[in-house]
Each structure stands twice: as structure tokens, then as C-alpha cells.
Amino acid sequence: MLNWVVWTTVSALASAPAQQTPPAQVPPATVPTDTAPVLVPVAPQAAPPTPDQVAPADQAAPAVPVPMAAPETPPPALPQTVQPLPAGPITEPADIVITGRSDAKIDPFRAVNERSFEATEAVDKALIAPVARAYKKTAPKPFRDGVHNVLYNLREPVVFLNFLLQHKIGKAIETVGRFGINTTVGLLGAFDIAKRKPFRLPRRGNGFADTLGFYGVKPGPFMFLPLVGPTTVRDLFGGAVDRLVLPLAAGRVVTKPAFVVPAAVLGVLDHRAEFDDTLHELHDNAADPYANTRTFYLQRRQAEIDHLRGRGTGSSSPMSEAPKAAIDDHGREVKTAP
């Protein structure tokens, strides 16, 4: 019975409407400076937020997406001004300059070569140079030119043979034409008729040493020998082969002393007179005349072979003709800029 009374009382209390108590007035909350602001949805055209709804100055604002700017077009490149090359003498890029380690490789016999050079220079100053200058000064130029032409006309068979060995058939034929015209019409070569109109066949130099270089044989060590002058192993061997060609072409008459001695004397005088100005440039007031002579010789020999191989614009007979270009302080030919 007691349980029924308790259950009835509880049920009645549960079913009775609860008395509503008015909400207590809560003071507006102050947003602390160390907390993030509370974002409250705002209806359209609502009043601006109150100061308590604004984040403090030291609080980071929420990230707002920013539209990407279009990539800037790089400014056009400014035109570069190329400075012109200075006027004056320029040295060929293929010049042979011997310094440091290359000196020992190309000139391993320098000590012996220098002694031979000094001895040759002493003989030249005492005998050969004065006679050659007297020959150049007193002998008429037509006579000297005739001697020069005859001596080089005798080399035409050597030039012809080596052009054949180098497969330069056109130049070989021109050399035969030169030899035939100058030997007959030119009185044994005294007059270079072949280079004039209507033939226009230029004189070209060639030899077996050039043929070896044409096929890639290296020059070998540089040498300065008495009675020979500057040379290399390749050039010394090639010159010996060349001297065997003339007796085969002209017969034994060119091996007799009556021909050999006058031809040798005239050849020395002609060559020394031809290169007198060049030797002055190489030796006078030079710091190292021997080194200048070596550089000059090696450069010209390489230029001759490069010309045969189509790799340069040098003279085709640099060793048989005096250079027309100036020579610098190191014995190298220089060209003037156009």
C-alpha cells in the first residue's frame, strides 16, 4: 500500500507542467586577448560588429584566398654590342710557340743546337753575310733574278713528283708545264715565262718532307746543323730523298763538281741575299736569336704543310721565298687586320 502511494505521488509530479523561471541576466562576456575570436553568422545587411566581436590587433586574421596574379612577361633582352677588334698586327692562331715543357719535347738537343747556331752565326758575320750583301749590291737585279729562277727551275721535277705522291694531279700537270716552258722559252729557267700571260702558272714549293707531313708524319726533334741550318728529323730525311731526284731526271752531269760547286755557291749567295732583311729582324736586338730562328722555321714549315692539306692560307713555298709579312719579337710572322 505504501508503495502504491509513493508511485502515485511520483507520477503526479512527473506529469505536472514545470514552472518556468525567467532567465537570469548574464553580463556580456569579454573576449580575452589570448583566445581566438568567435565567429558569429551575420544576417545580410547586419550592423557592423561590436568592439567585443573584433579580434585584437595582435591576433592573426583568418587567411583569405587571394587570386593569383598573371605571370609577368620578361622584358625583351637588350641587344649586346660587340666591340670591334683593335686594328694592328694580329698573330696567326696556329703559331707554334715553344715554352716550358714543350721546349724539351721539340728541342731536346738545345744545348748542342745553340753551340752550332753560335758557330754558324760567327761564320756568317765574318764571311757569308758580307759576300752576300756585296753580291746583292753589285750584281744587277736581272742577273740575280735569272740565277734565282734557274736554281728553282731545277727543283721543278722534285715538286712534280711530290704532287703526284699527294694525289694532286692538277698541280702536278701545271708543274710539268712550268718546267717545260721555262726550260725552253725561258732559257733554262732564267726567265719565268710560265707565270706570265697567257700561261699564269705560279711557282709552288714541294718536297718529300712535305709529303711525309701531308700524310701525318711528325717533324721530330728540332736541330740546327752546320752547313744545313735549322731543320728537323723529317725535313733532313726528306731533303736527302729530294737530292736523289735531280740526277735521275737530268743525268749524271748534275753530279759533277763543275756543276755542283758553282750551283752550291750561287745557291748560298742567292738564299742569304734573299733572307738578309728577315735575318736582321730575327737576330738584331733580340733577347734570344736562337729561339726566334727556331720558331720562325717551325712556323713556316707547318704553314706549308697546312696549305697542302687545305687547312691554311699560307704561302705554298714559304721556305724558298722570303716572307712578306712582318715578324714579331718571338720570330713569328704577323698579319695586319683588314
Phi, psi and omega in degrees: 000319179295323180294323181294321180296318181294319181294321180295321182292319181292320180295320180295320180292327182287327183274349181284142179293137183285142179285123182278127179257126180303141182293141180288144178287115181258126179297146180302134182285142178263125181284120179294153182287343183261012179239159180287147179291151179267123180274121182249127178302137183244132179289158178304143179056038177280165179291153178300151183296150179284162180303329181285348179263356180269136181291145177300161186295328183272005181263133182294134178284153180296148181293133179244126180298132181248129180297141182289134177282148179294140181298139181284141177280125182297145179295150180296143181294138179286141179294136180271137180265123179268122180286132179292152178294142179293144178287153179131183183289137175236147183266141179301139181293337183270015183297145178266115178243123186254112179216157171059232184294325182294335179297317180289332181282316183275329183233065183289342181256034187301318183300315179289319180298321180295323178293319177295322178296316180296319179294319179295320178297322179295316178294321181295315181292326183278330189228300192292312183299312179299319180293318180295321178290324176293321177297317180292328184278324187263325182287135178299146182299320177301324178292313180297320177296321178296317177298315179300316181294319179297316181299318182278339173293329178292341180270354183300322176299324178293317179298315180300311183298319182286331172295324175296316180296334179267006179062032175257077189293320181300314180290329176296317179295319178298323179294319176299318178299316178301312184298317181293316181293312184288328179290327181265288182294326182273013176056067179062022177096002181297330177241128180275077181288331187294335182276353182266174175293145002267007188279308180054052178254107185286155175282134179232146175261150177192160179190173183292329175297324176293323178296319177298315178295325179300325180265013170096008178286127182287156183291332184080186183297146176281144179221148172237109188248145174299142180068350180249317183087206181290138179197179174226173179300317180295317182289326179294316178293316180297321178295323178296322177293320180300323183290347177275345185283317185299315176300327178289329182273323186253349180098183186283351181298330183280358178258355181279147180304328181298336177260318187295314185295307178299321180296321179293317181294313179295325178296318179295314180297316181297314182293318182293320178292324180295323185256017183299312180295323179296317179294326175299316180294326182283327190251323187291127177058025180269143178293325181216085181301325180296313180297322177298317179297318180295313180297317180300314182294311183295323180295315182291322178295318178293323178296323179294317180289322176299323178296319178296327181270005178073026183250005181204175181245019182288173180295148179279350178222061187291331184275345181263349180232144177294144180292146177265340180277162177287164181238132182277187185289350181251011177084017181255141175288141179236154177243149180272134180297138180295000000 
